[in-house]
């Protein structure tokens, strides 16, 4: 199944788990997350491969790493919500033991998967 073109901005914006009232400009969110745009691209590629292969099976995982920044992480299917897939990201910055946690929900949109709020 082809993955819809989700902007890097959407991936980067969800890296920090912020309450809805804490809206910030994308540049500030990226700066605060510590992840580079290249990191979020690699995360998104792992997400795409998982969505293409997962077929709703909780526990399926995809790992990623960026040798340039030292960041690494994993995305896994944490569950289903109707026909939608719930993905859980853990990202580690270089030399960090504290993961950045991100939860994202993707729903089918024709032959694509669309990020859902």
C-alpha positions in Angstrom: 0.0 0.0 0.0 1.4 3.4 -0.9 2.0 5.8 2.0 0.6 9.3 1.6 3.1 12.1 1.4 3.1 13.4 5.0 5.2 16.4 5.4 8.4 16.2 7.5 6.8 19.1 9.4 4.0 16.8 10.6 6.5 14.2 11.8 8.7 16.8 13.5 5.8 18.6 15.1 4.7 15.4 16.8 8.1 14.6 18.2 7.3 16.5 21.4 4.3 15.4 23.3 2.7 18.7 24.0 -0.8 19.5 25.2 -2.9 21.1 22.5 -2.8 24.5 24.1 1.0 24.6 23.9 1.1 25.3 20.2 4.5 26.5 19.0 6.1 27.4 15.7 7.6 24.4 13.9 11.1 25.9 14.2 10.8 26.1 17.9 9.4 22.6 18.2 12.4 21.2 16.1 14.9 23.2 18.2 13.4 21.9 21.5 13.2 18.3 20.3 16.9 18.0 19.6 16.1 15.9 16.5 17.3 17.1 13.1 15.2 17.3 10.0 17.3 14.4 8.7 16.3 12.4 11.8 12.6 13.0 11.2 13.0 12.0 7.6 14.6 8.7 8.7 11.9 8.2 11.3 9.2 8.8 8.6 10.9 6.2 6.3 10.7 3.6 9.1 7.1 4.6 9.7 6.3 4.2 6.0 7.9 0.7 5.8 6.0 -0.4 8.9 2.7 0.9 7.6 3.3 -0.9 4.3 4.1 -4.2 6.1 2.1 -4.0 9.4 -1.4 -4.9 8.2 -2.6 -4.1 11.7 -0.5 -6.6 13.6 0.3 -5.1 17.1 3.9 -5.6 18.0 5.4 -5.2 14.5 8.5 -2.9 14.8 10.9 -0.9 12.6 14.2 0.5 13.9 16.0 3.5 12.5 19.3 5.3 13.1 21.1 8.4 11.8 24.9 8.0 11.9 25.3 11.7 11.1 23.5 12.9 14.3 23.8 9.8 16.5 20.0 9.7 16.9 18.2 6.3 16.9 14.9 4.9 17.6 12.1 2.5 17.0 8.5 2.7 15.8 6.0 -0.1 16.6 2.4 -0.8 16.0 0.9 -0.4 19.4 -2.7 -1.2 18.5 -5.7 -0.6 16.3 -8.6 1.9 16.5 -11.2 0.7 14.1 -9.4 0.5 10.8 -6.7 2.8 11.9 -3.2 1.9 13.2 -1.7 3.3 16.3 2.0 3.8 16.1 4.4 4.4 19.0 7.7 6.1 18.4 10.7 6.1 20.8 13.6 8.3 19.7 16.9 8.7 21.5 19.3 11.6 20.9 23.0 10.9 20.7 24.3 9.7 24.1 20.8 10.0 25.7 19.1 7.3 27.7 15.8 9.3 27.9 13.5 8.5 25.0 11.3 11.0 23.3 7.9 9.4 23.0 5.5 10.0 20.2 2.1 8.4 19.5 0.6 8.7 16.0 -2.6 7.4 14.5 -2.9 6.6 10.8 -6.1 5.8 9.0 -6.7 4.3 5.6 -7.5 6.9 2.9 -8.0 4.9 -0.3 -4.6 3.2 -1.1 -2.8 5.6 1.3 -2.4 6.0 5.0 -3.3 9.4 6.4 -2.1 10.9 9.7 -5.2 11.4 11.9 -5.6 13.8 14.8 
